[in-house]
Amino acid sequence: CFDRVKMGFVMGCAVGMAAGALFGTFSCLRIGMRGRELMGGIGKTMMQSGGTFGTFMAIGMGIRC
């Protein structure tokens, strides 16, 4: 059961990071970030959305187990 929860977290983290990359790039470019600031903003958004979505996917897989 723990392996399924762990796999759900990894899958959710990957999907969340991909979505975070798209939305983070758009929002950072929209407010005018460039260079190192842009990369930091995108990375922060990717980690936040990846962690959030991964957690919810892990909970969902735990419920199904």
Steps between C-alpha positions, in 0.01 A plus 500: 500500500785739581650439155174606336482817712863576415435444129195728516712774656770466233248507216316797651827682559602455136166624368494789746852607409416499130192712563702725730759552228233615256308722739813628674663602173190684390448684828868593544529631146176692541632698797829570324755266660823431313812286547580351839182643652292330230663161559452531875133591457436210264679255730305618802169462317599153375590379849183640655262355245691170483487456877135593523383279217726216614352512849144483371586213266665312788191549715280379215711189450495436876121512501483253211743258667 
